Amino acid sequence: MVTTPRTLAFATAAAVLLAVSACTSQAQPAPMPTVSMGCTKDSLPTETAGKLTIATDEPARPPWFVDGKPANGQGFESAVAYAVAEQLGYARDDVTWTRVGSDSAIAPGPKDFDFGIDQFSISEERKQAVDFSAPYHLVRQTVIALKSSKIAGKTALAELRDARLGAQAGTTGHQAITDLVRPKAEPRTYKSHDEATKALRSGRIDGLVVDLPTAFLLTEAETDDAVIVGQLPQVGSPKAFGLLLEKDSPLTGCVSAAVGQLASEGVLNQLEEQWLAQEAGAPELT
């Protein structure tokens, strides 16, 4: 068999995928190998030779992107995408962005991009139709409150123990309240997200615990007078975001290895701190 860049990439991908097969939305990322010699700009069979095509949805919302412009490198997911590209040997000018709706991206079938980034949650069901990289972000539960709430501006878990907190029943948010905050009063539980949100808006609870993407959506687009108090420590089986690729893509292993390298070097944590905690105002509660 003649060895070509494409077959070398397939072999590299297969080897690395063995190391990442345990990475699902129900588990912490496994230790990742460094990016190998086969995972280079010259050897990867991308959509356009020498270029990396990255997809995201329209609009590209903050804090994942800034000003709706993925190519500016600002925002958490834009920064992650460029960091992965750099690990694979692609300069910023080698990266091309394309807009693909989330539903189209996760649907089975060929893709006209190399990988997509758009808060795609890794799940076994989705992995029947598409590939995922190792997780680049594990979603935290987050406390939000009205600006007038007594817990707005608090920075420590201990400062929340006298608060009336609520969450949707059966969610990781409810678990976070009971396991981490341990308030003096039993947390209020609600059958649906809408009921929980109404309780917050009406002042029946001091704070609502939801996942971080929902917290951004509620405070920026749905509730004018709500603010993020902060992110809670990790608890339970967190939702994991991964880069999305075509099913059985020869790029999957190399992209996963690049994500793993960024994780091991602390780069992903640095980007979370910069774009989610500092720039987006979602600090970690200690």
Order of alpha helices (4+ residues) and beta strands (2+ residues): alpha-beta-alpha-beta-alpha-beta-beta-beta-beta-alpha-beta-alpha-beta-alpha-beta-beta-alpha-alpha
